[in-house]
Amino acid sequence: MSNASLDAIAAKSDQPFPGAPNNWRRFFSFSTDHKVIGIQYMVTAFVFFLIGGLLAMVMRGELITPEADLVDRTVYNALFTMHGTIMLFMWTFPMLNGLSNYLVPLMIGARDMAFPRLNAAAFWLVPVFGTLLMASFFVPGGPSQSGWWAYPPVSLQNPTGNLINGQVLWLLAVALSGVSSIMGAVNFVTTIFRMRAPGMGWFRMPAFCWTVLSAQMIQLFGLPSLTAGAVMLLLDLTAGTSFFDPAKGGDPVLYQHFFWFYSHPAVYVIILPIFGTFSEVFPVYARKPLFGYRFVVVSSVIITVLSAMVWVHHMFASGTPSWMRMLFMFSTMLISVPTGVKVFAWVATVWGGKLRLDTPMLFALGGLVCFLFAGITGVMLGAVPFDIHVNNTYFVVGHFHYVIYGATVMGIYAAIYHWFPKMTGHMYYEGLGKLHFALTFIGVNLNFFPMHPLGLMGMPRRVSSYDPEFAYWNVIASLGGFLLGVSTLPFILNIVSSWVLGKRAPANPWNAIGLEWLIPSPPPVENFEEIPIVVSGPYGYGSNESLVSNNPAGELISEHS
Amino acid sequence: MSTANLDPTLNAHSVHAAEHEEEDHRMFGFIVFLLSESVIFLSFFVGYTVYKTNITDWLPSGVEGLEVREPLINTIVLVSSSFVIYFAERFLHKENLWGFRAFWLLTMAMGSFFLYGQAVEWMGLPFGFTDGVFGGTFYLLTGFHGLHVMTGVLLQGIMLGRSFLPNNYAGGEFGVAATSLFWHFVDVIWIILFILIYVWQ
């Protein structure tokens, strides 16, 4: 045995986990460990969630009375523009990227992502474009006022005449966020295709990884179209071209195509990992295998493909020819089929199960209920005559907030609570978690349900003053909004205090099945002492077969029953 | 821990295997990236086609059409360079480093010739970037492609430099293969672009 090998063994026993997992300083450093990057993503995203939420509460404060008395109209325009932009580009995308970053390598039995340095670079772009976006509050004229979709010719207006204005900073931030997301997507796709542990065939991969793969495929093939549109809009604004300026022969509707070709599928980038979370959470807390695993997986792939064929439903009222409306109405409604398959699979998973109503399960169930409601209003909006009737009213706002807050944010909370013991090595406080769920669920419904009757009555979106006949539902919505703001407090308290003081979590506190539960909490650097050899499918609840044939943690394999 | 794992030769072997695997990941990732990149070009192409078919006064006033002769020469040079770079790679596989360098340098020269030809063409054109939608799309498409050619030549320069480092060409193969793939990609994009802009007038 050579001296070098002996030294290596000595070094290893001195320092079992190089860069010890609980050293908090590493969360503020440039790290290439996917787990550190994952948590960096999630914490950064949450900070932006709070900022975006505060902007929303100022809006709800404005809307509590029919008069525009709290902020002036330009500020209100900036508020809804920045709220939408922050919540999509700075909260949901980075949050889900963080979650996927943390979980995917663990779930597929890899030591890290395929390109660790690229991974870190993609993360560190987030604070950069976040700062860029926030800087727009401080330039003359303030941030962009043209809504998160930045339709020209509104977005081409530059009242201050400055070269650096809110809209330009907005476009630069969005383009940079695209670069970061594509870097992330290349990494995820490569990791999932190439780095699965031996024995983990495609149909032994957890549903969560399938949904991440599907979502990242959308990023890869949809995002470049938004980037192309953003570059052309930026040139129109700064270099004097006329791609989208109708006054100079340009075509503003083409921008809408570029924009929605990505931005509609983007909703699946957001919701697919949430579907994955539901598919992971329900079997654990119902103690049953995921019903119709293969159908759940295949439906994700079908949703991915269909997602690229529905974007025009955002443009039913943009002078779109009738034949095209019919075509896209059909494709839009078709998406409800694979989605319905998933919903039925979850219901069947939970059906007759011995339910354990811990916080993650509550959030998953609450998210599912909201998603069902959003799905129903989604099919309604897919119908051209109905869409034309409620176009640009609060009905649309209510629909997508049920998707984004009701299903997505609650799904994110479900994921955070479910994997919190794994990520931190500490248990969260169940009582605070349940309080958090109750406030959130009530808040979501108080805030977003009233938007549907408001929309049907004809209240337009993006206005700071309205007819007094809309006041009743607006007051309820505003109270719900403030409640949602309050609901984050027990969450923050729970996460911070249990991370510091919470009782130690075992490797597998939920008695769940999955590679991530076979290693210590928190997982060591490089995750697995020994790369696991997978010998069965991911949801063998109630069966006695073991998931792996070796022991990835270097300990005895725990028995599942 | 078994003693077998501590055998230095075995370790060296597994390190080599891991490096090889890493190289495969990189190539896979690079192809995925190129697929994504092609969607940006596709978007620009779609935009160009929509404008061309919808706008009635498409060309700026006083402009009859585009001269095809010089871009055609440029096209021939760029397309040929795809074959030259293929032979350069073949030489590398046969471990003929000087053959590789000669053909690699020739590719760089052809890429640079293309860029020079495009610059000359741009300077002689009677319309600018802000002359209507036609001017905008023309310079956007050719410029964005030109940026890719420039990146390709730059990457080729780096690979050529690396070929002179001692013992490098075990680690440099991925770089060469990826650069070469990128070059073919740039070439295919140009063929579509040439047909779209110069042939379909």
Interface residues (C-beta under 8 A of the other chain):
Chain A: M1 S2 A4 S5 I9 A114 F115 I182 A185 V186 N187 V189 T190 F193 R194 M195 L220 F221 G222 L223 P224 S225 T227 A228 G229 M232 L235 A239 G240 T241 S242 F243 K248 G249 G250 D251 L254 F258 F261
Chain B: M1 T3 L6 P8 N11 D24 H25 R26 F28 G29 V32 F33 L35 S36 E37 V39 I40 L42 S43 F44 G47 V50 Y51 N54 I55 D57 F129 T130 G132 V133 G135 G136 T137 L140
